Amino acid sequence: MSKVRDLTDEKFESLTVLRRVPDPRPRTFWLTRCVCGTEKTFSGNYLKRKGIRSCGCLNPMRKLDLIGDKYGQLLVVGEVESTTGRKWKCFCDCGRERIACHSNLRRGTAVDCGSHKAKKEPKLPKPRKPMAGPTPQDLTGRKFGMLTARHLMKKKKKGNLRAWHCTCDCGNETIANAGNLKTGNTASCG
């Protein structure tokens, strides 16, 4: 196994590495401090790739101000401090307050305070899907050996097999599945 290069006190753009962070995963993680004062953990590979410039404070989306914007029924009135991403204080048209995530507002998934859900139209049940498999072939009146198919039984005989009520040339009645009738496996009542 290769020796891990110590990145302590190294600078990566706006980030300074403070110390190595223990982690059970095979990658090495480092605690960093950004020039804005935020401390954040990154993998060593992520830091060395030079794709990372800051804790996120230099991200153009970070600077996007939503105050005064309207999203659905929500009017953004201020930003709220959060450790889990940008959040905004909003007022709904009904007068209620809601804290909404930046991404949910921009994506259009946060559009009201949530109290309007009870007033929405109830969902209609989904239409039933047709039964799987082909429509049963009508065998009524057809002759299979000594058997004549009379009508399709209301209940299936076994599993997905379609059962037919049949009359034999000898006068007896029997039940046979359509597959056996068509293949000749069932040709008489006995």
Secondary structure as UniProt FT lines:
FT   TURN            8..9
FT   STRAND          11..12
FT   TURN            13..14
FT   STRAND          15..21
FT   STRAND          29..34
FT   TURN            35..36
FT   STRAND          39..43
FT   HELIX           44..48
FT   TURN            49..50
FT   TURN            57..58
FT   HELIX           60..63
FT   TURN            67..68
FT   STRAND          70..71
FT   TURN            72..73
FT   STRAND          74..80
FT   STRAND          87..92
FT   TURN            93..94
FT   STRAND          97..101
FT   HELIX           102..107
FT   TURN            115..116
FT   HELIX           117..119
FT   TURN            140..141
FT   STRAND          143..144
FT   TURN            145..146
FT   STRAND          147..152
FT   TURN            159..160
FT   STRAND          163..168
FT   TURN            169..170
FT   STRAND          173..177
FT   HELIX           178..183
//
